[in-house]
Amino acid sequence: MIPIYERQTGYRPSHEEFERFLKRVPSWKMFWFARIYALYRRAIRPKGYGKKNAGINDLDTAIYLPFCDWFVTNDARQRRALRVVNAVNPRGTKIMSYDALRARLFGL
């Protein structure tokens, strides 16, 4: 990200400045962690890699995790991945399936 920022602004932030930014703006931290997770699960992992894992676009929704108490998805791959990504979320959002939410609401 830093080379892109530098090309656009003419300023290269230090590693410490970048770390402070990620701490102050948790949605960016979640975004980058989700990107790295998706890359690992879909391309680098020695076994179990590929399309059976959540895609990068599905994981872009990680930016919302620091802003909500609950995140509901009907995509099992996305839900599993977001639970891992949520480990670095300062808010500790609860991630659940649509079926679990429905059962909770209707006492099923």
N, C-alpha and C positions, 0 to 999 in steps of 0.2 A: 504494500500500500504506500509506503513512503516514497518510492520513485514516482508514482503517479501524482501524489500530493506535491512533490517537489517540482515536477514539470508544470503543474497548473498554477502554483503559487510563487515559485522561485525561492522557496524556503524549505530547508530540510530539517525537520524536527529531530531531536536527539532520541535515542532509545528510551530514556527516562521520560521525556515529554510524551512520547507515544504511550508508554505504560500508564502515565497519569491520566491521559485522555481516555484510555480503555476503562480505567477505574471509575472515572467520573461519568462516563456514558455507557452504562452496561449493555445497551442494545447492540452497540458495535462489538463489544466483547463476545456476546452471544452469537452475532453474525459470523465473526471470524472463527470461533470455536466450531460452529456448525459446518462451515466450509471445510475446515480441516478434517472433521469427523467424516463428512460425506466423501471427501477425497480418499481417505484411508479405507472406508468401508466399500467403496465402489471400484477402487483401482489399485491400491497398494497392498491391502491385506492378502497374506499368502493363500488362505482358503476362505470360501464363502463370500468372495467379492462379486461385484456385478449388480445387475438390475434388480435382484431380489432385496436390495437395500434401498432405503429412502433416497430419493434424488435430491440434488442440490437445491432445486426450486422448492421442494417440499420443506427443506430445512431452512430456507430463508425466513420462514415464519418464526424462527427462534428469536428474531428481533423483538417480537411482541411479549415474550416471556417475562421480562422485567417489569411489565406494565399491567399484568393481570394476575388474579388469584387462581383462576382456573383456565385451562386451555383444553378445549374439546376437539377431537378429531376422529373421523371414521376410518382413517388410514392406519392400519396396524404398524406398517413399516415406519411411517412418520412418528407415530406415538412412541415406539421403542427408541428411535433415534433421539427424539426430543427429551426423553427421560434421561438419557446419557448427557446430552448437552445441558440440561437443566441443573446438573451437578455444580456448574459454575455460576448459576443464577443467584444473585444475592437475595432475591425475593422468595425463591423456593416454590414456584408455581406448581399447583397440582395439575398433572396431565392425565386425562382420562379419555376413554372411548365414548362415542355417542351412546352406545348401548348401556354403559355404566351410568352415564348421566341420566338417561331415560329411566333406568331402574331406580336410581336415587330419587328422582322427582316423583315417580309414580308408586314407589314402595314395592317394586316388583321383586 
